[in-house]
Amino acid sequence: MRIPSIPGFDQQAFEKYFKNTGWLMMARVGGLAIKVLITNFALSNYLGPDKFGILNYPMAIVVFFMAAAALGLDGFTTRELLNHPEKKETILGTSFWMRLMAGLATLPLVYIAYNVINHQKQLDTPLNYVLIVALVSVIQSINIIDSYFQSKVQGKYIMYVQVMGNILSALIKLVFILLKLPLIWFIWSLVFDAVLIAAGYVICYLKTSNSLLNWKYNSQIARQLLTHSWPLAFSAILVSLYMKIDQVMIPIYLKTSDLGVYSTVASLSESWYFIPVAIVTSVFPAIIHARKTDGVRYQARLQNMYDLMVIISLSVALVMSFGSSIIYHIAYKPEFWSGSTVLAVHVWAGIFVFLGSASGQYLIAEGYTKLAMLRTGVGALVNIVLNIFLLPAYGILGAAYATLAAYFIATFFIVLIPKTRQQGLMMFKSLFLISLFQKIIRR
């Protein structure tokens, strides 16, 4: 695969490292296409704004508890498998049981959270819908197998599971639509989606001459994993809060139908967010290598990465913003057309998501993990506060403005910190295309 070259960009180096995550990129693209075509277009039009809002609200609540139930174990499980492959059965078994117990522990917390929110305003989404979707946290415990395949650099199995799972999920939803089944079937389909992915991981694991029966739990390894992973778990909760709190707050201040419209906006806008993750995962080894061997090249590669992020995200934002009205009038029923204006605003937040993903890798490389958590927490707080004021005044357009402002503040928060200020200024150079123009002039 070859990407378009840009001035000053190390094309050969990028392609070398990009091949390492090519399978994962394919899985993301496949999932994106299916999600947009079936879930975002066909399903939303079939259910309408009210029911589509009810369908999306349980996941908006549960996503915070899913992040907590994962315990931040994935990355550290992969690391332990790389360092101690002979302990594979114990490491995987311990991680699985930890995640399973955490998933079960979130169920009463979901119940409490729903009742607290429902006390503020009577929700249209029934409690049983939310509790059904909460089962996803339990089912996803088996997904720790993903860490095994990553440790073996076998991304193709992850691709098989995600793509096939998404295809089957889409076909099932399409059949439900054709049969004109009621909403409860689609609620259960969210759980079945998790079952499909979990089953896919199990099948691939067994087909690679492994057995789940050999998994063992070890309390010492559990303590060791949890000691290192809890900051990541906390960070994951902050990220989910930062990214999804608007969808939790909309039904409190507005109507469920508004959430239905806003869900289509968020899905279209956020469907591109896999790109920065794939890119930074690909080039991170090259950046770390440069940090160890050549400080000047290290900074240059970071600047190039910021430039690339702006070029891609700016292109997406321009196309989606100016084409939002066309997209909604072609793909959606009239009840959803108000989302076009919201999309034209929300999609610009992607620029800061792209830059935030890139600078996040810099923070990891330098060991500034606490700062990474702090800026995510600041973004979440800003998002909550702005939504409190903007939702009643501007409706879901206010939620889009809150998201835009929160993402900007979180991304450029590092400008306020002396030791990371230079990176913030480098991102500003990329944001205003100064760095890119300098490269063009030098040529």
C-alpha positions in Angstrom: 0.0 0.0 0.0 1.4 3.5 -0.9 0.2 6.8 0.4 0.6 10.1 -1.4 3.9 11.8 -0.5 4.2 15.2 1.0 7.1 17.6 1.2 9.6 16.6 3.9 7.9 13.4 4.6 9.9 10.2 4.9 7.8 8.1 2.5 10.0 5.0 2.7 10.2 4.9 6.5 6.4 5.3 6.8 5.7 2.5 4.3 8.1 0.2 6.1 6.4 0.6 9.5 2.9 0.8 8.0 3.1 -2.8 6.8 3.2 -3.9 10.4 -0.4 -2.8 11.0 -1.8 -3.4 7.5 -4.1 -6.2 8.7 -5.4 -4.0 11.5 -6.0 -1.2 9.0 -8.1 -3.5 6.8 -10.2 -4.6 9.8 -10.9 -0.9 10.7 -11.8 0.0 7.1 -14.1 -3.1 6.8 -15.8 -2.2 10.1 -16.2 1.4 9.0 -17.9 0.6 5.7 -20.3 -1.9 7.3 -21.1 0.4 10.2 -22.0 3.4 8.0 -24.0 1.4 5.4 -26.1 -0.7 7.8 -26.1 0.8 11.3 -25.9 4.5 10.4 -28.0 4.6 7.2 -30.4 1.6 7.0 -31.0 1.1 10.7 -31.5 4.8 11.6 -34.0 5.3 8.7 -35.9 2.1 9.7 -36.2 3.0 13.4 -36.6 6.8 13.0 -35.1 9.4 15.4 -37.0 8.4 18.6 -36.3 4.7 18.5 -32.8 5.2 17.1 -32.1 7.4 20.1 -33.4 4.8 22.5 -31.2 2.2 20.8 -28.1 4.3 21.2 -28.6 5.5 24.8 -27.8 2.2 26.6 -24.4 2.0 24.9 -23.8 5.6 25.7 -24.2 4.8 29.4 -22.5 1.4 29.4 -19.4 2.5 27.5 -17.9 4.1 30.6 -18.3 0.8 32.5 -16.9 -1.2 29.6 -13.8 0.9 29.8 -13.5 0.2 33.6 -14.2 -3.5 33.1 -11.3 -3.8 30.7 -9.0 -2.8 33.6 -6.4 -1.4 31.1 -5.1 -4.9 30.8 -4.7 -5.3 27.0 -1.4 -3.5 26.6 0.3 -5.0 29.7 -1.0 -8.5 28.9 0.6 -8.2 25.4 3.9 -7.0 27.1 3.9 -9.8 29.6 3.3 -12.4 26.8 6.2 -10.9 24.9 8.5 -11.0 27.9 7.3 -14.4 29.3 5.9 -16.5 26.5 6.4 -19.6 28.6 3.7 -18.3 31.0 1.1 -17.8 28.3 -1.6 -19.9 29.9 -1.3 -18.3 33.3 -1.1 -14.7 31.9 -4.1 -15.2 29.6 -6.1 -17.1 32.3 -5.4 -14.5 34.9 -6.3 -11.5 32.6 -9.5 -13.3 31.5 -10.7 -13.9 35.1 -9.8 -10.4 36.2 -11.8 -8.9 33.3 -14.7 -11.3 33.8 -15.0 -10.4 37.5 -14.7 -6.7 36.7 -17.5 -7.1 34.0 -19.8 -8.7 36.5 -19.0 -6.0 39.1 -20.1 -3.3 36.7 -23.7 -4.6 36.4 -24.9 -3.2 39.7 -23.0 0.0 38.9 -24.9 0.4 35.6 -28.2 -0.1 37.5 -27.2 2.7 40.0 -26.0 5.1 37.2 -29.3 4.6 35.3 -31.4 5.4 38.3 -29.3 8.5 39.2 -29.8 9.8 35.6 -33.5 8.8 35.5 -34.0 10.7 38.7 -32.9 13.9 36.9 -35.3 13.3 34.1 -37.6 10.4 33.2 -35.8 8.6 30.4 -37.5 7.1 27.4 -35.0 4.2 27.4 -36.2 1.4 29.8 -33.9 0.1 32.4 -34.0 -3.5 31.1 -32.6 -2.2 27.7 -29.6 -0.7 29.5 -29.0 -3.9 31.6 -29.2 -6.0 28.5 -26.5 -4.0 26.8 -24.4 -4.0 30.0 -23.8 -7.7 29.4 -21.4 -6.7 26.7 -18.8 -5.8 29.5 -19.0 -9.4 30.7 -18.8 -11.0 27.2 -15.8 -8.9 26.2 -13.6 -10.5 28.8 -12.7 -13.2 26.3 -11.4 -10.6 24.0 -8.1 -10.7 25.9 -7.2 -13.3 23.2 -6.6 -10.2 21.1 -3.4 -9.5 23.2 -2.1 -13.0 22.4 -2.4 -12.4 18.6 -0.7 -9.0 19.0 2.2 -10.5 20.9 2.6 -13.0 18.1 2.3 -10.3 15.5 -0.6 -12.1 13.9 -2.8 -9.2 13.1 -4.5 -11.2 10.3 -6.5 -13.1 12.9 -7.7 -9.9 14.5 -8.7 -8.8 11.0 -10.6 -12.0 10.4 -12.5 -11.7 13.6 -13.5 -8.1 13.3 -14.4 -8.2 9.6 -16.4 -11.4 9.7 -18.0 -10.4 13.0 -19.1 -7.0 11.5 -20.3 -8.6 8.3 -22.5 -11.2 10.2 -23.7 -8.4 12.5 -24.7 -6.3 9.5 -26.5 -9.2 7.8 -28.4 -10.0 11.0 -29.5 -6.3 11.4 -30.5 -6.2 7.7 -32.7 -9.3 8.2 -34.3 -7.8 11.3 -35.1 -4.7 9.2 -36.5 -6.7 6.3 -38.7 -8.7 8.8 -39.7 -5.4 10.4 -38.9 -6.6 13.9 -39.5 -4.4 17.0 -36.8 -2.4 18.8 -36.0 -5.1 21.5 -34.5 -7.3 18.8 -32.0 -4.6 17.9 -31.2 -4.1 21.6 -30.3 -7.8 21.8 -28.3 -7.5 18.6 -25.8 -5.2 20.4 -25.1 -8.1 22.8 -25.0 -10.6 19.9 -22.4 -8.4 18.2 -20.1 -8.9 21.3 -20.9 -12.6 21.2 -19.8 -12.9 17.5 -16.5 -11.1 18.2 -15.8 -13.2 21.3 -16.7 -16.4 19.4 -14.4 -15.4 16.6 -11.5 -14.9 18.9 -12.1 -18.3 20.5 -12.3 -20.1 17.2 -9.1 -18.5 15.9 -7.3 -19.2 19.2 -8.3 -22.9 19.1 -7.4 -23.2 15.4 -3.8 -22.0 16.2 -3.3 -25.1 18.4 -4.2 -23.5 21.7 -6.7 -24.5 24.4 -8.8 -22.4 26.8 -8.8 -25.4 29.2 -5.1 -24.7 30.0 -5.8 -21.2 31.2 -4.9 -20.7 34.9 -5.5 -17.9 37.4 -2.5 -16.7 39.5 -3.1 -14.1 42.2 0.5 -12.9 42.1 0.4 -12.1 38.4 -3.1 -10.5 38.9 -1.6 -8.1 41.5 1.4 -7.4 39.2 -0.9 -6.7 36.2 -3.3 -4.5 38.1 -0.4 -2.5 39.7 0.7 -1.4 36.2 -2.6 -1.3 34.4 -4.9 0.7 36.7 -3.7 4.1 35.4 -4.6 2.9 31.9 -8.0 1.8 33.1 -8.6 5.2 34.7 -7.4 6.9 31.5 -9.8 4.7 29.4 -12.7 5.8 31.6 -11.7 9.5 31.1 -11.4 9.0 27.4 -14.9 7.4 27.2 -16.2 10.3 29.3 -14.5 12.8 27.1 -15.8 11.2 23.9 -19.4 10.1 24.9 -20.7 12.3 27.7 -22.6 14.5 25.2 -24.7 11.5 24.2 -25.6 10.8 27.8 -26.5 14.4 28.5 -28.7 15.1 25.4 -31.8 13.1 26.6 -31.5 14.9 30.0 -31.8 18.4 28.5 -33.5 17.6 25.1 -35.6 14.8 23.6 -34.6 11.2 22.8 -35.3 12.0 19.1 -32.5 14.6 19.3 -30.1 11.9 20.5 -31.2 9.8 17.5 -30.3 12.6 15.1 -27.1 13.4 17.0 -26.0 9.7 16.9 -26.0 9.8 13.1 -23.8 12.9 13.3 -21.3 11.4 15.7 -21.1 8.2 13.8 -20.4 9.9 10.5 -17.9 12.3 12.1 -16.1 9.8 14.3 -15.9 7.1 11.6 -12.6 8.6 10.5 -11.0 8.4 13.9 -9.4 5.0 13.1 -7.0 6.7 10.7 -4.8 8.5 13.3 -4.7 5.4 15.4 -3.5 3.3 12.5 -0.9 5.9 11.5 0.6 6.6 14.9 0.8 2.8 15.6 2.7 2.4 12.3 5.2 5.2 12.7 5.7 5.0 16.5 8.6 2.5 16.2 10.4 4.9 13.8 9.8 7.8 16.1 11.1 5.9 19.1 14.2 4.8 17.1 14.9 8.4 16.2 14.6 9.5 19.8 17.3 7.1 20.8 19.7 7.9 17.9 19.1 11.4 16.6 17.3 14.1 18.5 17.0 16.4 15.5 15.4 13.6 13.4 13.1 12.8 16.3 11.7 16.3 16.3 11.5 16.4 12.5 9.5 13.1 12.4 7.1 14.4 15.1 6.6 17.6 13.0 6.0 15.5 9.9 3.5 13.4 11.7 1.6 16.5 12.9 1.6 17.8 9.3 0.3 14.6 8.0 -2.5 14.5 10.6 -3.6 18.0 9.7 -3.5 17.3 6.0 -5.7 14.2 6.3 -8.1 15.6 8.9 -8.5 19.0 7.2 -9.3 17.2 3.9 -12.0 15.1 5.6 -13.4 18.1 7.5 -13.7 20.2 4.3 -15.4 17.4 2.3 -17.8 16.4 5.1 -18.6 20.0 6.1 -19.5 21.3 2.7 -21.1 18.0 1.7 -23.1 17.5 4.9 -26.4 18.7 3.4 -26.0 16.5 0.4 -25.1 13.5 2.6 -28.2 13.9 4.7 -30.6 14.6 1.9 -29.5 11.5 0.0 -28.9 9.0 2.8 -31.5 9.9 5.4 -35.2 10.6 5.8 -36.4 14.2 6.4 -36.6 13.6 10.1 -32.8 13.5 10.2 -32.0 16.4 7.9 -31.4 18.8 10.8 -28.2 16.7 11.5 -26.5 18.2 8.4 -25.8 21.5 10.2 -24.6 19.7 13.3 -22.3 17.5 11.2 -20.8 20.6 9.5 -19.6 21.7 12.9 -18.8 18.4 14.6 -16.6 17.1 11.9 -14.0 19.8 12.6 -13.3 18.3 16.0 -11.6 15.5 14.1 -8.6 17.8 13.4 -7.9 17.9 17.1 -8.5 14.2 17.5 -5.9 13.5 14.9 -3.4 15.9 16.5 -4.2 14.6 19.9 -3.5 11.0 18.8 -0.2 12.1 17.4 0.9 14.1 20.5 -0.3 11.3 22.7 2.4 9.1 21.3 4.9 11.8 22.1 3.7 11.9 25.7 4.1 8.2 25.9 7.6 8.3 24.4 8.7 10.9 27.0 7.0 9.1 29.9 4.4 11.8 30.5 1.5 9.4 31.1 0.1 11.4 34.0 0.0 14.5 31.8 -1.9 12.5 29.1 -4.5 11.6 31.7 -4.7 15.2 33.0 -5.4 16.7 29.6 -8.1 14.0 28.9 -9.7 14.9 32.2 -9.6 18.6 31.4 -11.3 17.8 28.1 -14.0 15.8 29.8 -14.6 18.5 32.3 -14.9 21.2 29.6 -17.2 19.0 27.6 -19.6 18.5 30.5 -19.6 22.2 31.6 -20.2 23.5 28.0 -23.0 20.9 27.4 -24.8 22.1 30.5 -24.9 25.6 29.1 -25.1 25.0 25.4 -27.6 22.1 25.1 -30.6 24.1 26.5 -29.6 27.1 24.4 -28.7 25.6 21.1 -29.9 22.0 21.2 -27.7 19.3 19.6 -25.8 22.1 17.7 -24.6 23.2 21.1 -23.3 19.7 21.8 -21.3 19.9 18.6 -19.8 23.2 19.6 -19.0 21.8 23.1 -17.3 18.8 21.5 -15.3 21.1 19.2 -14.1 23.3 22.0 -13.4 20.5 24.4 -11.3 18.6 21.9 -9.3 21.7 21.0 -8.6 22.6 24.7 -7.6 19.0 25.5 -5.3 18.7 22.6 -3.5 22.0 23.1 -3.5 21.8 26.9 0.2 20.8 26.6 1.0 24.4 25.6 0.4 25.4 29.2 3.0 23.0 30.5 6.6 24.3 30.1 8.2 20.8 29.4 5.7 20.1 26.6 5.1 23.6 25.3 7.4 23.1 22.3 5.3 20.2 21.0 2.1 22.4 21.4 3.8 25.1 19.3 4.8 22.5 16.7 1.2 21.4 16.4 0.1 25.0 16.0 2.6 25.3 13.1 1.0 22.2 11.5 -2.6 23.5 12.2 -2.0 26.8 10.4 -0.1 25.0 7.7 3.1 27.0 8.5 5.3 24.0 8.6 3.9 22.6 5.3 4.5 25.9 3.5 8.1 26.1 4.9 8.8 22.7 3.4 7.3 23.7 0.0 9.4 26.9 0.0 12.6 24.9 0.8 12.0 22.7 -2.2 
